Structures are given as C-alpha cells and as structure tokens.
Amino acid sequence: MPSRREGVNCRLWQAFAQPENQENVGNKRRRGLAGCLDREPPVAIERPERRPKPDVKVTDVSAQAAEAGIFSDAMIEALVSERAIALPMPLAIGQVQPASLDLRLGKRCWRMRASFLPGQGGSVAERIAAYSLHEIDLSHGAVLETGCVYVAEILEGLALPADVSATANPKSSTGRLDVFTRVITNGASAFDTISAGYTGPIFAEISPRTFPVLVRTGSRLSQIRFRRGHARISDAALEALHARAGLVDRDAALIQDGIVLSVDLAGFDGQGLVGYRGKRHTGLVDVDRVGAYRTAEYWEPIHLSGRRELVLDPNEFYILASKEAVHVPPDHAAEMVPFDPMMGEFRVHYAGFFDPGFGNASAGGAGARAVLEVRSRDVPFIVEDGQVVGRLIYERMAMLPEKLYGAGLSSNYQAQGLKLSKHFID
C-alpha cells in the first residue's frame, strides 16, 4: 500500500498530467499546463554533482530543529528528497540557499492583458487562457519588454505537507533591475503567499519597469522560503537578540514591530554619492550574465551636497542604501517589510529576504547595508537623510543551515554598501 506521501505525490503528478487540464478552457490549440513538469532540460542549466540524500527529514524534530521555524538548506533538500518539491530536472548549483530556494523559469511564458489573481477555486491556467495575448517559448531565450505583464511557468512544483507553508520574494538581483516579480498559485487570493499543504504548479508574474530583460528556461528571478508554524519573534525577543548578536551597528536599535531602518543620504564615496537613478531607453539586460554591462550605460549616479534630501520623481527608479549595517545571525532569517504603507508616497524594497549569515563576520560580512529599491508613486516626494523607510523582521530557523550566506556560496552582496545588481561593472 502506498504511503500518504506517495499518494500525495501521485496526485501532484496526475494533476499536472490530466488531459482535461490542457483543454478545459476552450482553446484546443494550446497545450495548457498539463506538461509543465514534462519537458526537455534547458541547455544553459548547470547541473550539480550527485550527492547523497540529506539525512534530515522534514518530519524530524531533532535537538537542533524547532517545531516552528524557517526551513534550512538541509530541510529544503529533504523536501526535494521526499518529493514535496517536484523537480523535472536536478537542482542547479547554488539553487538551494541557507533559508530559501531559487525558483527557475519553465519553458513557456505568456504576455498578459493585465495582472490577476485566480482567487479561491480558480486556476492560473483558466486566467491565462482568458487573458493572454500570445505565448512565448523561453527555451532559447526571449526579451521581456518594459511596461508589459507576463506570466511564466516555474519548473518546480509543490506538494507541501499540511503544516508547511511558504512565501516568495524577488531575488536581490531581480529587484535591483526593477523587475517586478510575484509568485502566483492556483486558488491564491494574494501574491507571494502559498498556503500550507498546497499541491500544484507555481507561476511567476513578471513586469520589467526600467530595463528590458532577456530570460530563458532556468533563469532565476524569484525565491521561496518554507516555514512551519509561527516563526516570527516578538519585539522583546528581538531586543534580547540585538543585545546578544548586534543586529544593526547601533547600540540602541529602534525596535517597533521589527528593527527600523532608515535611508542614508550622507554619501558613500566621500564625494556625496548617495545612490543611482535608472536610465530610460537603454539596451536590454540578460539576467543570467554577471558583470557584463557598464554602469554608466544604465545608471545615473546621484550626488548630494549641502542639504541631505532627495526629490523622488514619479515613474523613476532609484537605488539607495540604509544608514544601518545589518547582521542576520546563523539561527535566524530576516525579511524587510514596509514600515507603514500609509507613511509615504513611495515603495521601498521589492526583494525582502535576508538569509542567515548576511552581514555576519564569520561569513565574511561584519555588517552589510540593506540596499533599497525605491519608486515614487503619483507625485514627487522628498526623502531626507535618516528618514524611516522600512522594518526588518526576524524569524527563527527550524534548524541551523549547513552553510551561511557568503560562506562558500555564490553570494553577490555580502559586506555590501551601496551596490547595484551583479550584472553591472564600473
């Protein structure tokens, strides 16, 4: 008799393979979503060496693991081993991070009339059939234009245990390119939120804002973080953690529903450099190429002298940095969230995940600034030096990660100050 887990996985694969899922929306010429886990591996994916399965199971509660917490790298690999994460091909090198998993784009993408959420009982496939303009094959790469909304299938699928939920965020490099990316699932009434026990496919909504981008099957724009139970720590616990580990480089951290972060407009290079503004009408950016583009061709440096304030123009994109240097201890993960959605006419930080070891001295950090991706909304808005822009919330790890951010991993932003995405060089 098959185990419960085998039964769940059988249902997952059947859900992807049912013929009625391909053509139940009236468009007989589309393949639908039935084959989204049955595809040729992309040419550009780098495969890792085979290694033994992790000896941790997601059902284990060892001396290191807590009943509630963020899943570590070993626990994520256990989800893969137990097929709670369905893979059509092996994990790529560096895909598993200390407290998150990078999500890879699949073969197919659709240009959409508008953004959407399927809602309770709705499927992404139905919305794609109803609102897509045309289908795009990502096998050999495709350009996603600014101002357009796309939905792409994700290679990974899920069959989560009943007590495991997940959240998603854009990767740091994605946010710094001003590529607005959100994860959608069947039945979802919110973006980037995956309910406990979810079984089914994952999709990414992608909307480049400043630069057109070149993506392909296997490109990683989003990341997913798994958790069991309530992992977020209280302000009282946060104060104790700051006293013990020094979460920011200030003795008296401002703690108010998380650690409060402010913007630095004092300058970083001794010449008043405070940030960058994205240029218009540039060339495209290949999201998989590192150090391939000249900064001056895509960005305008912002220098301030005298008054430390910056007027944010509507529809412009800015890269700034926090005044505080941030540290995430090995037994915690962090996420940057808005301080108060009503406090200002600007959006800060698309990419919010900070993995264990970020800014940690033992992992080559000694504190790292939080880089801020900033957009004004409808009107010009003045930002002043030291103005509060966000909160850093901390969550317990269910188990210590095997590797920390920056320690032997391909971590591009350890010990960072004001830094653009990995695609640019001076």
C-alpha positions, 0 to 999 in steps of 0.5 A: 500500500502506498504511503500518504506521501506517495499518494500525495505525490501521485496526485501532484503528478496526475494533476499536472498530467490530466488531459482535461487540464490542457483543454478545459478552457476552450482553446484546443490549440494550446497545450495548457499546463498539463506538461509543465513538469514534462519537458526537455532540460534547458541547455544553459542549466548547470547541473550539480554533482550527485550527492547523497540524500540529506539525512534530515527529514522534514518530519524530524524534530531533532535537538537542533530543529524547532517545531516552528521555524524557517526551513534550512538548506538541509530541510529544503533538500529533504523536501526535494528528497521526499518529493514535496518539491517536484523537480523535472530536472536536478537542482542547479548549483547554488539553487538551494540557499541557507533559508530559501530556494531559487525558483527557475523559469519553465519553458513557456511564458505568456504576455498578459492583458493585465495582472490577476489573481485566480482567487479561491477555486480558480486556476492560473491556467483558466486566467491565462487562457482568458487573458493572454495575448500570445505565448512565448517559448523561453527555451532559447531565450526571449526579451521581456519588454518594459511596461508589459505583464507576463506570466511564466511557468516555474519548473518546480512544483509543490506538494507541501505537507499540511503544516508547511507553508511558504512565501516568495520574494524577488531575488536581490538581483531581480529587484535591483533591475526593477523587475517586478516579480510575484509568485502566483498559485492556483486558488491564491487570493494574494501574491507571494503567499502559498498556503500550507499543504498546497499541491500544484504548479507555481507561476511567476508574474513578471513586469520589467519597469526600467530595463528590458530583460532577456530570460530563458528556461532556468533563469532565476528571478524569484525565491521561496522560503518554507516555514512551519508554524509561527516563526516570527519573534516578538519585539522583546525577543528581538531586543534580547537578540540585538543585545546578544548578536548586534543586529544593526551597528547601533547600540540602541536599535529602534525596535517597533514591530521589527528593527527600523531602518532608515535611508542614508543620504550622507554619501558613500564615496566621500564625494556625496554619492548617495545612490543611482537613478535608472536610465530610460531607453537603454539596451536590454539586460540578460539576467543570467550574465554577471558583470557584463554591462557598464554602469554608466550605460544604465545608471545615473549616479546621484550626488548630494551636497549641502542639504541631505534630501532627495526629490523622488520623481514619479515613474523613476527608479532609484537605488539607495542604501540604509544608514544601518549595517545589518547582521542576520545571525546563523539561527535566524532569517530576516525579511524587510517589510514596509514600515507603514504603507500609509507613511509615504508616497513611495515603495521601498524594497521589492526583494525582502529576504535576508538569509542567515549569515548576511552581514555576519563576520564569520561569513565574511560580512561584519555588517552589510547595508540593506540596499533599497529599491525605491519608486515614487508613486503619483507625485514627487516626494522628498526623502531626507537623510535618516528618514524611516523607510522600512522594518526588518523582521526576524524569524527563527530557523527550524534548524541551523543551515549547513552553510551561511550566506557568503560562506562558500556560496555564490553570494553577490552582496555580502559586506555590501554598501551601496551596490547595484545588481551583479550584472553591472561593472564600473 
